[in-house]
Amino acid sequence: MTGGLGMDSSMLFWTQVSAIGQAVGALATAAAVIVALWIALSERRPNIKLRAGLRLIIPGDGSPATDVVAFEIENRGMRTVRISGIGWQTGWTRRGPDWLRQQLALQNPNSYSPSLPFDLAPGQRLTVYVEPSSLGKTNIEFFTRKLPFQTMRKPANVRAVAHLVACKSVIVKVEKPLSEFLATGKIERGAARFNKRAAAA
């Protein structure tokens, strides 16, 4: 009787070990499937880096430098992405009073920018340029808001937008000097200052 009980206990122990091993194996298989699926989805998901700011173009032939607004778009993902357009978003919320509500606008690039739409391969970076004169004081009401109890208009949370085909648009905060220019129509430290210093040198 004692020997039979010992054998039964041994069989039960190894049965439990086997069951635990099968459970661990099943969990490992499920984890591997989840990781593989996550990697596949990550590779398919676009990863676009967008920056928007003021830049100087220096010809290098003695001609004066010029100011431009630059949308720098870089594809950090694993697949080619089509950029269909660029633009702006201002405001804070989708609903509410006019001074708070978001507004959207498309932007036309200048003549020496890549023609839209264009494809951006993995690792590729392109810059779309905009003439400051196409923005300036005529669009200050779009880029600013007159907040309650304020006498002066303030920058309206300006964001740059890159529109992607069949994907969610990329929206980022613009650099501070660009935000200030869009709110005032003036470029404080731009081509005029650079050219003046170059002429005095």
C-alpha positions as CSV (number, residue, x, y, z in Angstrom):
1,M,0.0,0.0,0.0
2,T,2.8,2.4,0.9
3,G,4.6,1.8,-2.3
4,G,1.4,2.4,-4.3
5,L,0.9,5.7,-2.6
6,G,4.4,6.8,-3.3
7,M,4.0,5.9,-7.0
8,D,0.7,7.8,-7.2
9,S,2.4,10.8,-5.5
10,S,5.3,10.7,-8.0
11,M,2.9,10.4,-11.0
12,L,0.9,13.4,-9.7
13,F,4.0,15.5,-9.2
14,W,5.2,14.8,-12.8
15,T,1.8,15.4,-14.1
16,Q,1.7,18.8,-12.4
17,V,5.2,19.6,-13.8
18,S,4.1,18.7,-17.3
19,A,0.9,20.8,-17.0
20,I,3.0,23.8,-15.8
21,G,5.5,23.3,-18.6
22,Q,2.6,23.2,-21.1
23,A,1.1,26.4,-19.6
24,V,4.5,28.2,-19.7
25,G,5.0,27.0,-23.3
26,A,1.6,28.4,-24.3
27,L,2.3,31.7,-22.6
28,A,5.7,31.9,-24.4
29,T,4.0,31.2,-27.8
30,A,1.3,33.8,-27.1
31,A,4.0,36.3,-26.1
32,A,5.9,35.6,-29.3
33,V,2.8,36.1,-31.4
34,I,2.0,39.4,-29.6
35,V,5.5,40.7,-30.1
36,A,5.5,39.7,-33.8
37,L,2.2,41.4,-34.3
38,W,3.4,44.5,-32.5
39,I,6.5,44.6,-34.7
40,A,4.4,44.2,-37.8
41,L,2.1,47.0,-36.8
42,S,5.0,49.2,-35.8
43,E,6.6,48.7,-39.2
44,R,3.3,49.6,-41.0
45,R,2.6,52.6,-38.8
46,P,4.0,55.9,-40.2
47,N,6.6,57.7,-38.2
48,I,6.9,61.2,-39.5
49,K,9.1,63.9,-37.8
50,L,7.9,67.4,-38.6
51,R,9.5,70.7,-37.7
52,A,8.4,74.2,-38.7
53,G,10.5,77.4,-38.3
54,L,12.2,80.4,-39.8
55,R,15.3,79.7,-41.8
56,L,17.9,81.8,-43.8
57,I,18.8,80.9,-47.3
58,I,22.3,82.2,-48.1
59,P,23.0,81.9,-51.9
60,G,26.8,81.9,-51.5
61,D,27.3,84.0,-54.6
62,G,27.3,87.4,-52.9
63,S,23.5,87.8,-53.2
64,P,21.6,88.9,-50.1
65,A,20.3,86.3,-47.8
66,T,16.5,85.7,-47.7
67,D,14.1,84.6,-45.1
68,V,11.9,81.5,-45.6
69,V,9.5,79.5,-43.5
70,A,10.5,75.8,-43.6
71,F,8.5,72.7,-43.0
72,E,11.1,70.0,-42.5
73,I,9.6,66.5,-42.9
74,E,11.5,63.3,-42.2
75,N,10.3,59.7,-42.5
76,R,11.6,57.7,-39.6
77,G,9.3,54.8,-40.3
78,M,9.8,51.5,-42.2
79,R,7.6,52.3,-45.2
80,T,7.1,55.0,-47.8
81,V,4.6,57.7,-46.9
82,R,2.9,60.1,-49.3
83,I,2.7,63.7,-48.1
84,S,-0.4,65.4,-49.7
85,G,-0.1,68.9,-48.2
86,I,1.0,71.2,-45.5
87,G,-0.8,73.8,-43.4
88,W,-1.6,75.3,-40.1
89,Q,-3.8,74.7,-37.1
90,T,-4.6,77.5,-34.6
91,G,-6.7,77.6,-31.4
92,W,-7.2,75.3,-28.5
93,T,-10.5,73.3,-28.7
94,R,-12.8,72.0,-31.4
95,R,-15.8,73.6,-29.7
96,G,-16.4,76.8,-27.8
97,P,-16.2,80.5,-28.3
98,D,-14.4,81.9,-31.4
99,W,-11.3,82.9,-29.5
100,L,-10.8,79.4,-28.2
101,R,-11.9,77.3,-31.3
102,Q,-9.5,75.6,-33.6
103,Q,-9.1,76.7,-37.2
104,L,-7.3,74.9,-40.1
105,A,-5.7,76.3,-43.2
106,L,-3.8,74.8,-46.1
107,Q,-0.5,76.4,-47.2
108,N,0.9,76.7,-50.7
109,P,4.7,76.1,-50.9
110,N,7.0,78.4,-53.0
111,S,8.2,77.5,-56.4
112,Y,11.5,75.8,-55.5
113,S,9.9,73.4,-53.0
114,P,9.2,69.8,-54.0
115,S,5.8,69.6,-55.7
116,L,2.9,68.3,-53.6
117,P,2.0,65.5,-53.2
118,F,5.3,63.7,-52.9
119,D,6.5,60.3,-51.6
120,L,8.9,60.1,-48.6
121,A,10.9,56.9,-48.5
122,P,12.2,55.5,-45.2
123,G,15.1,57.6,-43.9
124,Q,14.4,60.4,-46.4
125,R,14.0,64.0,-45.4
126,L,12.6,66.9,-47.5
127,T,11.9,70.5,-46.8
128,V,9.0,72.5,-48.1
129,Y,9.5,76.3,-48.2
130,V,7.0,79.0,-47.8
131,E,7.5,82.7,-48.6
132,P,7.1,84.9,-45.5
133,S,5.3,87.5,-47.6
134,S,2.5,85.0,-48.2
135,L,1.8,85.1,-44.4
136,G,2.8,88.3,-42.7
137,K,0.3,90.9,-41.4
138,T,-2.6,90.0,-43.7
139,N,-3.0,86.7,-41.8
140,I,-2.5,87.9,-38.3
141,E,-6.1,87.4,-37.3
142,F,-5.8,83.7,-38.2
143,F,-2.6,83.2,-36.2
144,T,-3.7,85.2,-33.1
145,R,-6.7,85.6,-30.8
146,K,-8.0,88.4,-28.7
147,L,-8.5,86.8,-25.4
148,P,-11.2,87.9,-22.9
149,F,-10.1,90.9,-20.8
150,Q,-7.0,91.4,-23.0
151,T,-6.4,94.4,-25.2
152,M,-3.6,92.9,-27.3
153,R,-3.9,89.9,-29.6
154,K,-1.9,86.8,-28.6
155,P,-0.4,83.9,-30.5
156,A,-3.2,81.3,-30.9
157,N,-1.3,78.1,-30.1
158,V,0.0,77.8,-33.7
159,R,0.7,74.3,-35.0
160,A,2.2,73.1,-38.3
161,V,0.4,70.3,-40.1
162,A,1.7,67.7,-42.5
163,H,-1.2,65.9,-44.3
164,L,-0.6,62.2,-45.1
165,V,-2.5,60.1,-47.6
166,A,-4.6,57.4,-45.8
167,C,-3.0,58.2,-42.5
168,K,-3.6,60.6,-39.6
169,S,-2.1,64.1,-40.1
170,V,1.1,65.1,-38.2
171,I,0.6,68.2,-36.0
172,V,3.4,69.9,-34.1
173,K,4.0,73.2,-32.3
174,V,6.0,75.6,-34.4
175,E,9.3,77.1,-33.2
176,K,9.0,80.2,-31.1
177,P,10.5,82.7,-33.6
178,L,8.1,81.5,-36.3
179,S,5.2,81.8,-33.8
180,E,6.2,85.4,-33.0
181,F,6.5,86.3,-36.7
182,L,3.1,84.9,-37.5
183,A,1.6,86.9,-34.6
184,T,3.3,90.2,-35.5
185,G,4.4,90.0,-39.2
186,K,7.9,90.9,-38.2
187,I,11.1,88.9,-38.3
188,E,13.4,90.1,-35.5
189,R,16.6,88.2,-36.3
190,G,16.4,87.4,-39.9
191,A,17.9,88.1,-43.3
192,A,17.8,91.9,-42.9
193,R,20.0,91.7,-39.8
194,F,22.3,89.2,-41.4
195,N,22.7,91.3,-44.6
196,K,23.4,94.4,-42.5
197,R,26.1,92.7,-40.6
198,A,27.6,91.2,-43.8
199,A,27.7,94.6,-45.4
200,A,29.4,96.1,-42.4
201,A,32.1,93.4,-42.3
